[in-house]
Amino acid sequence: MQLLTFVISLFIGLNSFAQEKPADPSFANGACGVHITNYCSEVREPKESFMCLKQHEADLSVECKQEIERWVQVNRQSLRRGGGSLNSFGGMNALGPTSRGASYESRFGNSTTFLNQQRLNLSTPIGSISGGLLGVSLAGGNLHIGESVFLDSGIQIPKELYRAEIGLQYFKILSDKDNWGIRASIGYNGDEVFKRSSDTSFSVNAYFSFPPSGSGFWIATIFLANNSFLGNYIPIPGVLYFYKTPTFTGIFGFPIVSAQWTPVNPWAFGISIFGPTITMEANYGSVDTYQFFTNLGYAQQNFILRDRVNDKDRLTIEEKKLAFGVRTPVLGFIGAEIQIANAFDRQIYIGEGLFKKQGGSAKFDSDWLGSIALRAAF
């Protein structure tokens, strides 16, 4: 298996790395900079950048491969935080051009109140406008609750929850090597999709990246959504600073803090904080063969119920999870991940936020989960 083929498969929206092609010196100044200069100096399209480095994989340094792994890690963590790539700010997965690919994830439990879930995401560039790249994303899925759940307010929670969204993204590199982009999504996350316009979920995220200086660069962002654990209907400004060394990639600011560390090959460690959520992971192995990992995280999912009392109320499901698993390439262009996890400290509630549960709440029992994820790039 080729390293770069698997990297693309492992995370279909590896937008950071795609963004950091030779036109953006922030990546060229890193561990892969000499390889870009020697082999890929004339390449401009993201897919061509991948293929160029792939052709010279045998000549890539360990440090370059580790830097690629760190970018994969931060994107993987950000993708899962919001339950997908569209309806959440999602950290790095909202930055850079859209890549062409697909991902599918399935999880299943064995307790009485198990939460079985299916997710599907598709994305592709669709053309160039005014020197920038336009892309589209589609997402869908469902979550099934194993038994009837009643909140302490007496409200019965639907057993089936659905998700269907479409997103558009525009990305452009400016002449002075800074760049900007905007991403918007619209869809449904609830118990009855495509029924009422008032149940529609939306999000808009815009950012501007300043020219790099030394080992880092700045990004300014603004985010607005009506179904986010950061806050609904409130424009949320942010500022991020990216910093890199040969073994470390850090993102510091609001609302994201992320640190990825590859001290000695084949070890890698990471922590990512986004609003109230957190993911920590340690892995051992090579991304082009087998990579074993363990992670500890806290996650939320928000849904808009049709029969809510307050229009701003959201159904929130949250849990903490300790997982063990393995990642490996399959058929060269597909990345597969299998994991077993224990989900604990789980709850479900209705209200405007973590501290406003006026619609009632309930606890879920701890549960052992299994999951499989497949990601492919084309």
N, C-alpha and C positions, 0 to 999 in steps of 0.2 A: 504494500500500500504506500502511496506517496503522501508525505506529510502535508503538503499544501492542499491536496485533494480532500484529505480528511478534515483539515481546518475549516474549509468551506462547508463541508457537510455537517460538521459538528455544530455550527451555528449559522443558519441560513441568512441571518441579518447581521453579519459581521461588519457592521457599518463603520465602526471605528477604523478597522484595517483598510477597508475600501476607501474611506475618506482620506486615510493617510498615505495615499499613493504619491509618486514623486512630486506632483504639483504642490503637495503640502510638506514643507521641510521639517515639520515637527516629528514625523516618522522617519524621514531621511536622516535626521540627526541622531537617531537611536542606533541600536545594535545591528539593524538591518541596513543602515545607511550606505555602508560600503558596497553591499551587494546590489542595492538599487542603482548606485552610481555606476558600478562595473557592468551590470547585466541589463538593467531596465530603465536607463536614463531617458529613453525616447517614448516609453509607454505612458499613456494617459488614461485609458479606460480601466475601471476597477477590475473587471474580469481578466483583462489582458495582463494586469499587474500580477494577479494570482498565478496565471499560467506561466508568466515569465520567471517568477521565483521558483515555481514548481520544476521547470526545466533545469534549473541550476541547484536543485535541492541538495545534491551531494556536496556542493561547495558552500552551503550555508553554515555559519558558525553555530555552536551550541547556544551562544547568547542570543543570536537572532531567532532561533527556534523557540527559546524561552520567552522572548518578547512577544512573539506571536501567540504563545500559550497564555500569556498574561492578558492580552486583548480578548482572546476567546473566553477566558474566565470571567472577566468583568461583564462581557455581553451576555454570557449564559446566566449569570446571577441576575442581571437587570431584567432579562426576558421573563423569568419566572416570578419575580416579585409582584408584577401587576396582573398575572394570569394571562399574559399575552402581549403582543407587540403593538396593539392599537389603542386600547382604551386607557392606557396609563402612560405617564411620562416615561417610565421605563428606563431611566438613566441613559446609558450610551446607545440603546437600541433606537432612540429617537433622533440620533445624530448621524449625518453622513448619508450617502446615496442608498437607495433601495437595491438589494441584491435579488437575484432570481433563484427561487427555491421553494421548498415546502417542508413542513414539519408536522408530525403527529405524535400526540402523547396520550397515554391511557393509564389510569390508576384505579386500583380496586382494593377494597378492604374486606375484613371478615367479621366485624362486630355487628351487633344489632342495628346500630345507627351508622353503618358504613357510608362513606361518600365516594361513589364511583364517578369518575369523570373522564370525558373524552375532549380533546382539543385538536383543532386543525388550523394551520396558518399557511397562507400562500402569499407570495410577494414577487413582483417583477418590475423592472424599469419598463416604461412604455414609450419613451421618446425624449427628445431634447427640445427645450424652449428657451430662447434668448440666452443660449450658452449654458443653461443649467439642465440638470437631469430630473425628469418627472417619473415617479413610480407609483404603483398602486398595490394595496395589500387587502386581502380578504381573510376573515377569521370566523370560525364557528365552533360550536361545542355544546355539550350539555353536562349537567351535574345531577346525579340521582341520589336522593337520600333514602336509606334503606327502610326506615319505618316512619310513622307519623310523629312529628315533633310539635309539641305545644309549648309556647313561651309562657313565662309566669304571668303574663297579662291575659292569657287565654287564647291568644291568636295561634291558629294552626299554620305551620309552614308548609308551602307546597313541596311535594316530593320531587318534582322535576323543575329544573332551572336551565335556561337556555342562553346562548350567546350567538349573535350574528352581527358582523360589523364589516364596513368597508373603509379604507383609509387612502388618502392621497398624500404624497410627499414631494417637495421640491427642494433640490440641493444645488448650490452654485458656488464655485470657487471664483473669487474676484482677482483682479489683475495683480494686486499687491500681496497675494497669497493668503489672505484671510478668506473666510467663507461664511455663508449663512444658509439657513434652511428653515422650512416651515412644514409642519405635519398636522393633518386634521383627520379625524375619524368621526363616523356617525353610525349608529346601529342600535341594537337592543341587548340588554342584559337583564333578564327577568323571567317571570313565570309564563308570560304570554307575549310572544314577540310579534311585531307587525300588526298590532291591534289598535293602539292609540298613539298619536303623535306626542302626547304628553309623557309617554313612557320612553321616549327616545333618549339614548345616551350620546354624548358628544365630547370631544376633546380637541384642543388646539395647542400646539407647542411650537414656538419659534425660538431660534437661537442665532447668535452671531459669534464667530470665533475670531479672535484677534491674532495678528501675526505672531509666530513663536519668538521667544527670546530666551536664549540659553537652553536649559534643559526642560523648559515648560512653556505653557501658553494658557491664555484665559478664554473662557466662554461665558457669555451672558445669555440668559434664557428667560422666557416668560411662558407660563402654562395656565390654561383655563379648561375646566371640565365640570360636568354636572354629576359625575359618578366616580369620585376619587377619594381615597383616604387622606389626601392632603388638604381637602376642603372643596366644597362645591360652589360653583358660580362665583368664585373669587379669583381674580388674576393673581398668580403667584410668581413673583420675580425670583430669579436665582442667579448665582454666579459660581463658576467652577474654575479651579486651577488644576491643570494637568502637569504632573511632574514625573520625570523618568530618570532612572539610572540603568546601568547594565543589568541589574537584577531586580529592579523595583519599578512598578508603575502605580502612581497614586492620583486620585481625583479627590480634591478637597474643596468643600464649599457647602452651599445650601441649594437644593435639598438633598444632595448626594455626597456621601463620603465613601470612597472605595480605595482599598490597598491590595495590590497583588504582588507577591514576593516569590521569586524563584532562586533561593540562595545557592543550592547545589543540585545539579541535574541528577536524578529525575524528580526531585521533590518540588512541589508548588503549594503555596498557601495564599488564601485570600479572605478578605472580609469586606462586606458591602452593606452600607446603611442607606436606606432611602425612606425619609419620613419616619414613620413608626416601625418599619420593617428592617430586619437584619438577616444576613446570610453569612455564615462562616464555613470555609471548606479547606481541607487538606487532601492533596492527591499525590499519588506515586505512580510513575510509569511514563510511557511515551504516547503522545497523541496519535502516532502512526501505527501503534500495535495495540497495547492494552494500557488502560489507565484506571487504577483503583482509587476510590475516593470515599471520604466520609464528610458529611456536612450537617450543620445545625442551623436551623432557620426559623423565622416567624413570618407568617404570611397571612394576608387578608384577601377576600374576594367580596365585591360589592354588587348587589343586584337591585333593580328597581321593580318593585311589585306593583301589579296593576291595581289592587284594592288597598292601597296604602291610605291611612287617615290623613297624614300630613304629606303634601307634595314633595317636601324635601327629605322625607324619611327614606332610608336605604336599609335593605337587608344585608347584614354583614356576617360572613363566616370567617372565623380566624382560628389558627392553630399553630402550635410549635411542632417541629419535626426534627428527629435525629435519623439520618439516613446513611446507608452503606451501599456501595454499588460499583459498577465497572462500566467503562466506556470503551468502544472498539469500532474500527471502521468495518463496513460490510460492503462488498461489491465495489470498493474503490471510491464511490461517490456518495455513499450513505453512511452517516454516523449513527450508531446505535448505543443506547444507554439503558441499563437495567439496574434497578435499585430496590432495596427493601428498607422500609422506614417504620419508625414508631411515631405516630402522631399523638400528641398529648396537650393538656391544658387547652382544650378546644371549646369554643362557645359560638353561639349564634344569637344575634340580637337585631332589633329594629330601632332605628333612631337616626339622628342627624350626624352622629359620630361616636368615637370611642367613649366620650364622657357624657353623651346624650342618648341614653337607651330608653327613652320614654315609651317605646312600643313594646318593651318586654325583652327578656333574654332567657336562654336555657343553656345547659352544659351538654356536651357530647362526651361519651366515654372515650378513653384512650383506645387506640386501634393500631394494629400492625397492617401496613400497606405494602402493596407491590406496585411497581410502575415500569413502563417501558416507553422509551421515546425514540423516534426515528427522525432524522433530519437529512435532507438532501439538497444539493445545489446543482444547477444546470447551466 
